[in-house]
Amino acid sequence: MDYGTYRGIYTIIMLLVFAGIIWWAYSKHSKKKFDDAAHSILDDDDIKDKKTSEKAKQAQQDLEDKT
């Protein structure tokens, strides 16, 4: 085998790897995991916002108590 044959085999292997990744990413089996991961980012922000708003309310109450 010469260098061109190796390059051809490598190209076919990479094409199959790419097709496998695409199949895995768009399969119905992975959809639930990806949806959960996508929504978890938004859920974390809601928790942070609640904590921040609670801290802001506490700080406001502290200021009112001091005056």
Biotite code that builds the C-alpha atoms (Angstrom):
import biotite.structure as struc

atoms = struc.array([
    struc.Atom([0.000, 0.000, 0.000], chain_id="A", res_id=1, res_name="MET", atom_name="CA", element="C"),
    struc.Atom([1.181, 3.445, -0.777], chain_id="A", res_id=2, res_name="ASP", atom_name="CA", element="C"),
    struc.Atom([0.577, 6.770, 0.941], chain_id="A", res_id=3, res_name="TYR", atom_name="CA", element="C"),
    struc.Atom([-2.563, 7.538, -1.093], chain_id="A", res_id=4, res_name="GLY", atom_name="CA", element="C"),
    struc.Atom([-4.234, 4.315, 0.038], chain_id="A", res_id=5, res_name="THR", atom_name="CA", element="C"),
    struc.Atom([-3.579, 5.149, 3.691], chain_id="A", res_id=6, res_name="TYR", atom_name="CA", element="C"),
    struc.Atom([-5.048, 8.605, 3.180], chain_id="A", res_id=7, res_name="ARG", atom_name="CA", element="C"),
    struc.Atom([-8.134, 7.074, 1.575], chain_id="A", res_id=8, res_name="GLY", atom_name="CA", element="C"),
    struc.Atom([-8.620, 4.602, 4.436], chain_id="A", res_id=9, res_name="ILE", atom_name="CA", element="C"),
    struc.Atom([-8.117, 7.395, 6.968], chain_id="A", res_id=10, res_name="TYR", atom_name="CA", element="C"),
    struc.Atom([-10.706, 9.529, 5.149], chain_id="A", res_id=11, res_name="THR", atom_name="CA", element="C"),
    struc.Atom([-13.258, 6.710, 5.206], chain_id="A", res_id=12, res_name="ILE", atom_name="CA", element="C"),
    struc.Atom([-12.642, 6.070, 8.917], chain_id="A", res_id=13, res_name="ILE", atom_name="CA", element="C"),
    struc.Atom([-13.071, 9.771, 9.722], chain_id="A", res_id=14, res_name="MET", atom_name="CA", element="C"),
    struc.Atom([-16.266, 9.884, 7.644], chain_id="A", res_id=15, res_name="LEU", atom_name="CA", element="C"),
    struc.Atom([-17.655, 6.939, 9.614], chain_id="A", res_id=16, res_name="LEU", atom_name="CA", element="C"),
    struc.Atom([-16.676, 8.554, 12.924], chain_id="A", res_id=17, res_name="VAL", atom_name="CA", element="C"),
    struc.Atom([-18.378, 11.775, 11.851], chain_id="A", res_id=18, res_name="PHE", atom_name="CA", element="C"),
    struc.Atom([-21.524, 9.906, 10.786], chain_id="A", res_id=19, res_name="ALA", atom_name="CA", element="C"),
    struc.Atom([-21.525, 8.062, 14.121], chain_id="A", res_id=20, res_name="GLY", atom_name="CA", element="C"),
    struc.Atom([-21.318, 11.302, 16.083], chain_id="A", res_id=21, res_name="ILE", atom_name="CA", element="C"),
    struc.Atom([-24.147, 12.812, 14.048], chain_id="A", res_id=22, res_name="ILE", atom_name="CA", element="C"),
    struc.Atom([-26.273, 9.677, 14.558], chain_id="A", res_id=23, res_name="TRP", atom_name="CA", element="C"),
    struc.Atom([-25.589, 9.726, 18.302], chain_id="A", res_id=24, res_name="TRP", atom_name="CA", element="C"),
    struc.Atom([-26.353, 13.443, 18.642], chain_id="A", res_id=25, res_name="ALA", atom_name="CA", element="C"),
    struc.Atom([-29.680, 13.229, 16.821], chain_id="A", res_id=26, res_name="TYR", atom_name="CA", element="C"),
    struc.Atom([-30.863, 9.858, 18.122], chain_id="A", res_id=27, res_name="SER", atom_name="CA", element="C"),
    struc.Atom([-34.059, 9.726, 20.167], chain_id="A", res_id=28, res_name="LYS", atom_name="CA", element="C"),
    struc.Atom([-32.166, 7.941, 22.926], chain_id="A", res_id=29, res_name="HIS", atom_name="CA", element="C"),
    struc.Atom([-30.002, 11.009, 23.590], chain_id="A", res_id=30, res_name="SER", atom_name="CA", element="C"),
    struc.Atom([-32.782, 13.598, 23.258], chain_id="A", res_id=31, res_name="LYS", atom_name="CA", element="C"),
    struc.Atom([-33.891, 13.350, 26.911], chain_id="A", res_id=32, res_name="LYS", atom_name="CA", element="C"),
    struc.Atom([-30.332, 13.824, 28.202], chain_id="A", res_id=33, res_name="LYS", atom_name="CA", element="C"),
    struc.Atom([-29.710, 16.808, 25.937], chain_id="A", res_id=34, res_name="PHE", atom_name="CA", element="C"),
    struc.Atom([-33.043, 18.429, 26.831], chain_id="A", res_id=35, res_name="ASP", atom_name="CA", element="C"),
    struc.Atom([-32.316, 18.030, 30.540], chain_id="A", res_id=36, res_name="ASP", atom_name="CA", element="C"),
    struc.Atom([-28.864, 19.537, 30.087], chain_id="A", res_id=37, res_name="ALA", atom_name="CA", element="C"),
    struc.Atom([-30.266, 22.445, 28.082], chain_id="A", res_id=38, res_name="ALA", atom_name="CA", element="C"),
    struc.Atom([-32.920, 23.224, 30.681], chain_id="A", res_id=39, res_name="HIS", atom_name="CA", element="C"),
    struc.Atom([-30.596, 22.806, 33.658], chain_id="A", res_id=40, res_name="SER", atom_name="CA", element="C"),
    struc.Atom([-28.805, 26.008, 32.734], chain_id="A", res_id=41, res_name="ILE", atom_name="CA", element="C"),
    struc.Atom([-32.054, 27.929, 32.966], chain_id="A", res_id=42, res_name="LEU", atom_name="CA", element="C"),
    struc.Atom([-33.014, 26.191, 36.200], chain_id="A", res_id=43, res_name="ASP", atom_name="CA", element="C"),
    struc.Atom([-29.742, 27.185, 37.857], chain_id="A", res_id=44, res_name="ASP", atom_name="CA", element="C"),
    struc.Atom([-30.356, 30.834, 36.975], chain_id="A", res_id=45, res_name="ASP", atom_name="CA", element="C"),
    struc.Atom([-33.779, 30.680, 38.604], chain_id="A", res_id=46, res_name="ASP", atom_name="CA", element="C"),
    struc.Atom([-32.220, 29.362, 41.804], chain_id="A", res_id=47, res_name="ILE", atom_name="CA", element="C"),
    struc.Atom([-29.533, 32.045, 41.768], chain_id="A", res_id=48, res_name="LYS", atom_name="CA", element="C"),
    struc.Atom([-32.148, 34.726, 41.128], chain_id="A", res_id=49, res_name="ASP", atom_name="CA", element="C"),
    struc.Atom([-34.206, 33.496, 44.075], chain_id="A", res_id=50, res_name="LYS", atom_name="CA", element="C"),
    struc.Atom([-31.170, 33.515, 46.340], chain_id="A", res_id=51, res_name="LYS", atom_name="CA", element="C"),
    struc.Atom([-30.210, 36.976, 45.120], chain_id="A", res_id=52, res_name="THR", atom_name="CA", element="C"),
    struc.Atom([-33.715, 38.312, 45.642], chain_id="A", res_id=53, res_name="SER", atom_name="CA", element="C"),
    struc.Atom([-33.817, 36.782, 49.131], chain_id="A", res_id=54, res_name="GLU", atom_name="CA", element="C"),
    struc.Atom([-30.495, 38.433, 49.963], chain_id="A", res_id=55, res_name="LYS", atom_name="CA", element="C"),
    struc.Atom([-31.777, 41.735, 48.611], chain_id="A", res_id=56, res_name="ALA", atom_name="CA", element="C"),
    struc.Atom([-34.926, 41.473, 50.726], chain_id="A", res_id=57, res_name="LYS", atom_name="CA", element="C"),
    struc.Atom([-32.842, 40.669, 53.796], chain_id="A", res_id=58, res_name="GLN", atom_name="CA", element="C"),
    struc.Atom([-30.536, 43.616, 53.124], chain_id="A", res_id=59, res_name="ALA", atom_name="CA", element="C"),
    struc.Atom([-33.559, 45.899, 52.697], chain_id="A", res_id=60, res_name="GLN", atom_name="CA", element="C"),
    struc.Atom([-35.006, 44.696, 55.988], chain_id="A", res_id=61, res_name="GLN", atom_name="CA", element="C"),
    struc.Atom([-31.662, 45.240, 57.716], chain_id="A", res_id=62, res_name="ASP", atom_name="CA", element="C"),
    struc.Atom([-31.563, 48.813, 56.433], chain_id="A", res_id=63, res_name="LEU", atom_name="CA", element="C"),
    struc.Atom([-35.114, 49.449, 57.600], chain_id="A", res_id=64, res_name="GLU", atom_name="CA", element="C"),
    struc.Atom([-34.339, 47.992, 61.036], chain_id="A", res_id=65, res_name="ASP", atom_name="CA", element="C"),
    struc.Atom([-31.313, 50.264, 61.454], chain_id="A", res_id=66, res_name="LYS", atom_name="CA", element="C"),
    struc.Atom([-33.334, 53.404, 60.711], chain_id="A", res_id=67, res_name="THR", atom_name="CA", element="C"),
])
